[in-house]
Amino acid sequence: MYCNRKFQMIICLSVLAAMIFSPVRIFAQENKEIVEHEAGFYYTVQKGDTLWDLSGRFFDSPWLWPDLWSENSQISNPHWIYPGERIRLLHQKGVESFFRKTAAKSRAIKKETPKKPLYYYYSPINRIGFIRKDPATPLGIIYKVKDDKEMISAGDLVFIRAKGDTPPLAEGSKYIVYKALKPIRDKKTKVLIGTQHYLTGIVEIKKMDPRFAVARVVQSYRTIEVGNLLMPYKKRSPKIELIQSKKGLEGKLIISEEYANIIGDNDIAFIDKGSQDDVKLGQQYSIYYQEKQRLNTEIKEDVLLTQVVYGTLLILHTEQTTSTVLITRSDRGINLGAKICSPIE
């Protein structure tokens, strides 16, 4: 009897332990997925650089070098850093400060910026979509999945039918899978802004048939479904060189990629300015608000107060009239329609 009770107690404790630690393992797996999506501001070490010098250059105080070292665990000895190494910077203010210094030096001595300047590393760059006024012409459409699976994921075989008179699909080639969402219009003017192209994954053509193609899902960014479209695949570099922004630019945030009403750090969104406005990959812009105040009660006139910057965005992709951006800093929740402008010094 005693042995049976002891055995039952052991079984109960084992089940309880499984219930407690199982979520931990799940969280660890989810956390691993997040860690793989590396992002941040970086600098490539040049000959003669030291953490002392870099701290003074980026953060206006060489005495902050221990903070810079702690942010870069790959550096075993802070007194020895080598050309070509990648140094992660601490915060955006240092980056903006660097740009102002570099611009001032360039005007003073009329020299170009360094060959290996600052850059932002964003590993999930291939999964970001875009808004285009004229939708992309699809090359094909997924009309069936092997075994009629409800959830299509990496490794699954899908059947693709060509669309119209587009160029034929090629065996061994990769293609982006996407959804063309409902056209977006300006809420006030009702003018067409464009169609959002929502990327769901990548497929590779394995076999061609006169009537269809068989492809394997190489990567799944989001849920892939029957009816998703194909466009040509072009790999993007996650290493984005930071360049000077367009002066005097004014615009606004249109929507977030995931249709969230309020966005913040590391969220993807779209703005209403593009290549025709000289917006380019690697530029940064400020997110701000500006209140009105009536200074004199006797005069019925409101005065615009000083602009208050509460966020920063980085350009990841440009179309003619729109751009895809990453929110790199937000001091509070950012609402859709928020105003953006050239960096305010």
C-alpha positions as CSV (number, residue, x, y, z in Angstrom):
1,M,0.0,0.0,0.0
2,Y,2.8,2.4,1.0
3,C,4.7,1.6,-2.2
4,N,1.6,2.3,-4.3
5,R,1.1,5.7,-2.7
6,K,4.7,6.5,-3.2
7,F,4.6,5.5,-6.8
8,Q,1.4,7.6,-7.4
9,M,3.1,10.6,-5.7
10,I,6.1,10.3,-8.1
11,I,3.8,10.2,-11.1
12,C,1.9,13.3,-9.9
13,L,5.2,15.2,-9.4
14,S,6.4,14.2,-12.8
15,V,3.2,15.4,-14.5
16,L,3.4,18.7,-12.5
17,A,7.0,19.2,-13.5
18,A,6.1,18.6,-17.2
19,M,3.3,21.2,-17.0
20,I,5.6,23.8,-15.4
21,F,8.6,23.4,-17.6
22,S,6.9,22.7,-20.9
23,P,5.9,26.4,-21.4
24,V,9.5,27.3,-20.6
25,R,10.7,25.2,-23.5
26,I,8.1,26.6,-25.8
27,F,9.1,30.2,-24.8
28,A,12.8,29.3,-25.4
29,Q,11.9,28.1,-28.9
30,E,9.9,31.3,-29.6
31,N,12.7,33.4,-28.1
32,K,15.2,31.7,-30.4
33,E,13.1,32.6,-33.4
34,I,13.1,36.3,-32.2
35,V,16.9,36.3,-31.7
36,E,17.5,35.2,-35.3
37,H,15.8,38.4,-36.5
38,E,18.8,40.5,-35.7
39,A,18.6,44.3,-36.1
40,G,20.5,47.4,-35.0
41,F,22.9,50.2,-35.8
42,Y,26.4,49.1,-36.6
43,Y,29.8,50.6,-37.5
44,T,32.7,48.8,-39.3
45,V,36.0,49.2,-37.5
46,Q,38.7,51.1,-39.4
47,K,42.5,50.9,-38.9
48,G,43.5,52.9,-35.8
49,D,40.0,52.8,-34.2
50,T,39.6,52.2,-30.4
51,L,36.5,51.9,-28.3
52,W,37.7,55.1,-26.5
53,D,37.8,57.0,-29.8
54,L,34.5,55.6,-31.1
55,S,32.7,56.5,-27.8
56,G,33.9,60.1,-28.2
57,R,32.9,60.1,-31.8
58,F,29.4,58.7,-31.5
59,F,28.4,59.6,-28.0
60,D,30.4,62.8,-27.3
61,S,32.2,61.2,-24.4
62,P,35.1,58.7,-24.6
63,W,34.4,57.7,-21.0
64,L,31.4,55.8,-22.2
65,W,33.6,53.1,-23.8
66,P,32.7,50.5,-21.1
67,D,29.0,50.8,-22.2
68,L,30.0,50.3,-25.8
69,W,32.1,47.2,-24.8
70,S,29.2,45.7,-22.9
71,E,26.9,46.1,-25.9
72,N,29.4,44.0,-28.0
73,S,30.0,40.7,-26.2
74,Q,32.1,39.4,-29.1
75,I,34.9,41.7,-28.1
76,S,37.0,39.7,-25.5
77,N,39.6,42.4,-24.9
78,P,38.4,46.1,-25.1
79,H,41.9,47.3,-25.8
80,W,42.1,45.2,-29.1
81,I,39.6,45.7,-31.9
82,Y,40.4,45.0,-35.5
83,P,39.6,46.5,-38.9
84,G,36.5,44.9,-40.4
85,E,34.9,44.0,-37.1
86,R,31.3,45.0,-36.6
87,I,30.5,47.3,-33.6
88,R,27.0,47.6,-32.4
89,L,26.1,51.1,-31.3
90,L,24.0,51.8,-28.3
91,H,21.3,54.3,-29.2
92,Q,20.0,56.4,-32.1
93,K,21.0,59.8,-30.6
94,G,24.7,58.8,-31.2
95,V,23.9,58.0,-34.8
96,E,22.2,61.4,-35.4
97,S,25.1,63.1,-33.7
98,F,27.5,61.3,-35.9
99,F,25.7,62.5,-39.0
100,R,25.8,66.1,-37.9
101,K,29.5,65.9,-37.2
102,T,30.3,64.2,-40.5
103,A,28.3,66.8,-42.4
104,A,30.1,69.6,-40.7
105,K,33.5,68.1,-41.4
106,S,32.6,67.5,-45.0
107,R,31.7,71.2,-45.4
108,A,34.8,72.3,-43.7
109,I,37.4,70.2,-45.4
110,K,35.4,69.2,-48.5
111,K,36.2,65.5,-48.2
112,E,33.9,62.6,-48.7
113,T,32.4,60.5,-45.9
114,P,34.4,57.4,-44.9
115,K,34.3,54.4,-47.3
116,K,32.8,52.2,-44.6
117,P,30.2,54.4,-42.8
118,L,27.5,53.5,-40.3
119,Y,24.9,51.0,-41.3
120,Y,21.8,49.3,-40.0
121,Y,21.6,45.5,-40.0
122,Y,18.0,44.2,-40.5
123,S,18.0,40.4,-41.0
124,P,14.2,40.0,-41.9
125,I,14.6,42.4,-44.8
126,N,13.4,39.9,-47.4
127,R,9.9,39.5,-45.8
128,I,8.9,43.2,-45.9
129,G,6.2,44.2,-48.4
130,F,5.5,47.4,-50.2
131,I,2.7,49.6,-51.5
132,R,2.6,50.3,-55.2
133,K,0.2,52.5,-57.1
134,D,0.1,50.1,-60.0
135,P,0.0,46.5,-58.7
136,A,2.7,44.1,-59.7
137,T,1.8,41.7,-62.5
138,P,1.6,38.2,-61.0
139,L,3.5,35.5,-62.8
140,G,1.4,32.7,-61.3
141,I,-1.1,31.6,-58.7
142,I,-1.1,28.8,-56.2
143,Y,-4.3,26.7,-57.0
144,K,-3.6,23.6,-55.0
145,V,-1.4,22.1,-52.2
146,K,-0.4,18.5,-52.0
147,D,-2.6,16.4,-49.7
148,D,-5.0,19.4,-49.5
149,K,-3.3,20.7,-46.4
150,E,-5.1,23.6,-44.7
151,M,-1.9,25.2,-43.4
152,I,0.9,25.6,-46.0
153,S,4.4,25.8,-44.6
154,A,8.1,25.2,-45.5
155,G,8.7,21.9,-47.2
156,D,5.2,21.6,-48.7
157,L,4.6,21.0,-52.4
158,V,2.2,23.4,-54.1
159,F,0.8,23.5,-57.7
160,I,1.0,26.7,-59.6
161,R,-0.9,27.9,-62.7
162,A,0.6,30.6,-64.9
163,K,-1.2,34.0,-65.1
164,G,-2.1,35.4,-68.5
165,D,0.7,36.2,-70.9
166,T,3.4,36.6,-68.3
167,P,6.9,35.2,-68.8
168,P,6.9,31.4,-68.2
169,L,8.0,30.1,-64.8
170,A,11.5,28.5,-64.9
171,E,12.5,25.2,-63.3
172,G,15.0,25.7,-60.4
173,S,14.0,29.4,-60.0
174,K,12.7,31.0,-56.8
175,Y,9.6,33.2,-56.6
176,I,8.1,35.4,-53.9
177,V,4.6,34.4,-52.7
178,Y,2.4,37.4,-51.9
179,K,-1.2,38.6,-51.4
180,A,-2.4,41.7,-53.2
181,L,-4.6,43.4,-50.5
182,K,-7.5,45.8,-51.0
183,P,-6.4,49.2,-52.6
184,I,-5.7,51.9,-50.1
185,R,-7.2,55.4,-50.5
186,D,-6.5,58.6,-48.6
187,K,-9.1,59.0,-45.9
188,K,-9.6,62.7,-46.6
189,T,-9.1,63.2,-50.3
190,K,-10.1,59.6,-51.3
191,V,-7.2,59.6,-53.8
192,L,-5.8,56.2,-54.6
193,I,-2.5,55.6,-52.7
194,G,-1.9,52.1,-54.0
195,T,-2.1,48.4,-53.4
196,Q,-0.3,46.7,-50.5
197,H,1.8,43.7,-51.5
198,Y,1.9,41.4,-48.4
199,L,4.7,38.8,-48.7
200,T,4.0,35.4,-47.3
201,G,7.0,33.3,-48.4
202,I,9.3,31.9,-51.1
203,V,8.8,28.9,-53.4
204,E,11.2,27.1,-55.8
205,I,10.0,25.5,-59.0
206,K,10.8,21.8,-58.9
207,K,9.0,20.5,-62.0
208,M,7.3,22.0,-65.1
209,D,4.3,20.6,-66.8
210,P,2.7,22.1,-70.0
211,R,-0.4,23.1,-67.8
212,F,1.1,23.8,-64.4
213,A,4.2,23.9,-62.2
214,V,5.1,22.0,-59.0
215,A,7.0,24.1,-56.4
216,R,8.3,23.5,-52.9
217,V,7.9,26.1,-50.2
218,V,11.4,27.2,-49.3
219,Q,10.4,29.7,-46.7
220,S,7.2,30.7,-45.0
221,Y,7.1,34.3,-43.6
222,R,3.4,34.1,-42.8
223,T,0.4,31.8,-43.6
224,I,0.6,30.8,-47.3
225,E,-2.8,30.1,-48.8
226,V,-4.3,28.8,-52.0
227,G,-4.9,31.8,-54.2
228,N,-1.6,33.5,-53.2
229,L,0.3,35.1,-56.2
230,L,3.9,34.9,-57.4
231,M,6.4,37.6,-58.4
232,P,10.1,37.4,-59.3
233,Y,12.4,36.8,-56.3
234,K,15.3,39.2,-55.7
235,K,17.4,38.8,-52.5
236,R,17.9,42.0,-50.5
237,S,20.9,42.8,-48.4
238,P,20.2,43.1,-44.7
239,K,23.2,45.5,-44.4
240,I,21.7,49.0,-45.1
241,E,24.1,51.9,-45.4
242,L,22.9,55.0,-43.6
243,I,22.9,58.0,-45.8
244,Q,21.9,61.7,-45.5
245,S,18.2,62.4,-45.6
246,K,16.3,64.6,-47.9
247,K,16.1,68.2,-46.5
248,G,12.7,69.8,-46.2
249,L,10.7,66.6,-46.6
250,E,7.2,66.5,-45.0
251,G,4.9,63.5,-45.1
252,K,2.9,61.1,-43.1
253,L,2.5,57.4,-42.1
254,I,-0.2,55.6,-44.1
255,I,-0.7,52.3,-42.4
256,S,1.3,49.6,-40.6
257,E,2.1,46.4,-42.5
258,E,0.0,44.3,-40.1
259,Y,-2.8,46.9,-39.9
260,A,-2.2,47.8,-36.3
261,N,-3.8,51.1,-35.2
262,I,-0.9,52.0,-32.9
263,I,2.7,51.1,-33.7
264,G,6.1,51.4,-31.9
265,D,9.7,50.1,-31.9
266,N,10.6,47.6,-34.7
267,D,7.2,47.8,-36.4
268,I,7.0,48.0,-40.2
269,A,4.9,50.7,-41.8
270,F,4.5,52.7,-45.0
271,I,4.8,56.4,-45.7
272,D,3.4,58.6,-48.5
273,K,6.8,59.6,-49.9
274,G,8.9,57.6,-52.4
275,S,11.6,57.8,-55.0
276,Q,10.0,60.7,-56.8
277,D,10.5,62.7,-53.6
278,D,14.2,61.7,-53.4
279,V,13.5,59.3,-50.6
280,K,16.2,56.5,-50.6
281,L,17.1,53.3,-48.9
282,G,19.1,54.1,-45.6
283,Q,17.7,57.5,-44.9
284,Q,16.2,58.4,-41.6
285,Y,13.3,60.7,-40.8
286,S,11.7,62.1,-37.6
287,I,8.1,61.4,-36.4
288,Y,6.7,64.5,-34.7
289,Y,3.6,66.3,-33.5
290,Q,2.9,70.0,-33.4
291,E,0.3,71.6,-31.3
292,K,-1.6,74.8,-31.8
293,Q,-2.2,77.3,-29.0
294,R,-4.1,80.6,-28.9
295,L,-1.6,83.0,-27.2
296,N,-3.9,86.0,-27.1
297,T,-7.6,85.5,-26.2
298,E,-8.5,88.8,-27.8
299,I,-7.2,87.7,-31.2
300,K,-8.9,84.6,-32.7
301,E,-5.7,83.1,-34.1
302,D,-3.9,79.9,-33.2
303,V,-0.1,79.8,-33.3
304,L,1.8,76.6,-34.1
305,L,4.1,75.6,-31.3
306,T,7.6,74.0,-31.6
307,Q,7.7,70.6,-33.2
308,V,8.1,67.7,-30.7
309,V,9.9,64.7,-32.1
310,Y,8.9,61.4,-30.5
311,G,10.1,58.8,-33.0
312,T,12.5,57.9,-35.8
313,L,12.1,55.7,-38.9
314,L,14.5,54.1,-41.3
315,I,13.7,53.7,-45.0
316,L,13.9,50.0,-46.0
317,H,12.4,50.0,-49.5
318,T,11.1,52.7,-51.9
319,E,8.5,52.7,-54.6
320,Q,7.7,55.7,-56.8
321,T,5.2,57.3,-54.4
322,T,5.5,55.3,-51.2
323,S,8.2,53.7,-49.0
324,T,8.4,50.9,-46.5
325,V,9.9,51.9,-43.2
326,L,11.1,50.5,-39.9
327,I,10.3,52.3,-36.7
328,T,13.7,52.5,-35.0
329,R,12.6,54.6,-32.0
330,S,9.3,55.6,-30.4
331,D,9.0,57.5,-27.1
332,R,5.3,56.7,-27.1
333,G,2.6,55.0,-29.3
334,I,2.6,56.2,-32.9
335,N,-0.8,56.6,-34.5
336,L,-1.5,56.1,-38.2
337,G,-1.4,59.4,-40.0
338,A,1.4,60.7,-37.8
339,K,3.5,63.4,-39.4
340,I,7.1,62.8,-40.5
341,C,9.8,65.2,-41.6
342,S,13.5,65.5,-42.3
343,P,15.6,65.0,-39.1
344,I,15.2,67.9,-36.7
345,E,18.5,69.0,-35.2
